[in-house]
Amino acid sequence: MNEKNLIPGAHKLTVEEQSKGGKASGVSRGFRSAVKKRLKDNPLLFDAIISKLIEMSLDGDLKAIDLLLELSGESPRQMELALKKREMKLREAAAKSGGNALAKLDDVLDKIREEL
């Protein structure tokens, strides 16, 4: 989780306020997903937007760089999510094969984390 995005005192928010934040987050994720799908279905538009984002990135626009990484599937957030999914699958497989496998899995995960 990105600690910079957390609201100080968020635990003091009402349930209704927390619910609104969660719903807004879901809408935002859905919107980004739909945009990415449509861009990939229209290569000319996709290329034009990528070109503009590269131009903006070269001018120092950090948000353009973040968007480029996200569209390419290489954003740190996406990579972290993929690693977490992989870890969950490995843990499930290790749990099925016995307790000793869990210790080996932890060793493997530690090595993967060191490589990052």
Summary of the structure (lengths in Angstrom):
residues: 116
radius of gyration: 19.4
end to end distance: 16.9
largest distance: 54.0
contacts: 236
relative contact order: 0.05
helix: 85%
strand: 0%
